[in-house]
Amino acid sequence: MLRHLLNPLDFTVEELDELFTLAEDIGNNQKKYAHVCDGKTLATCFYEPSTRTRLSFEAAMYNLGGNVLGFSEASSSSAAKGESVADTIRVISCYADICAMRHPKEGAAFVAAAHSHIPVINAGDGGHQHPTQTLTDLLTIRNLKGRLDDFTIGLCGDLKFGRTVHSLINALSRYNNINFIFISPEELKVPDYIIEMLNVKGISYKQVINLEEVIGELDILYMTRVQRERFFNEEDYVRLKDFYILTKDKLNHARKDMIVLHPLPRVNEISVEVDDDPRAAYFKQAQFGVYVRMALIMTLLGLNAEEENNA
């Protein structure tokens, strides 16, 4: 049956556990998976700029032995001529076996999936969802912390427009004993619908403005940038863009085993002096992103390394 990944909740917790086990095996045995996607093609339809997400999808498919085609901005596609997402995916379905789509409009990937004959992966839709980043985040936490429950996570920065934050909160809400601390200026607080979801589920959270006030409580600090592209005016962006800057001095107040994550790209919110701290895990996170996307491509295409190697 045709299956898509549009929302991080599209996979059950048990299915995610299988996916992460596969991703970890890929990381430890890459040669074993080098030809799993021989003869398969991934289409990358990116209507919005991206470096890590697009390239990690491409790296994932190439590492599996497959091919890649696509476009990296709307102006280089027929969208510039007015073609709809529905028509684009119908055509792409004729050329590729699976598609990763990023679009500035919320819900675009859902529209694509409704008209597609191949699996569609939501690679980010506006300020809504970013499920493959969430899979990356969960795999990183599981690998470095050894678990996906029983911890306190602080999410810091742009919690209003940050699709990575929204997806991660929704995903972690299914695990046990997760305590959220939301760290943001008033203007960039977590949307009300997420707070309502946490209240309904009885999940612990608090909202603060000051990072230093809570950094000592955290097992995980998830930093985010203030996103210029989500603001309606430059004045508000300039006023808020350097609201939080993680430095070595601030890390002195954190636990020795805390880990620092960031979906990247980084602007000013993490000082480069932090990069050498053993708690800085954001570049490892980027590597895990390739492994989890390899596992996702295999899963949605119904491919198995053992079967392909014995074919």
Secondary structure, DSSP 8 states (H G I E B T S, - for coil): ----B-SGGGS-HHHHHHHHHHHHHHHH-GGGGTTTTTT-EEEEEESS--SHHHHHHHHHHHHTT-EEEEESSGGGSGGGGT--HHHHHHHHHHH-SEEEEEESSTTHHHHHHHH-SS-EEEEEETTTB-HHHHHHHHHHHHHHHS-SSSEEEEEES--SS-HHHHHHHHHHTTSTTEEEEEE--GGG---HHHHHHHHHHT--EEEES-STTTGGG-SEEEE----GGG-S-HHHHHHHTTS--B-HHHHTTS-TT-EEE--S--SSSB-GGGTTSTTB-HHHHHHHHHHHHHHHHHHHHT--HHHHHH-
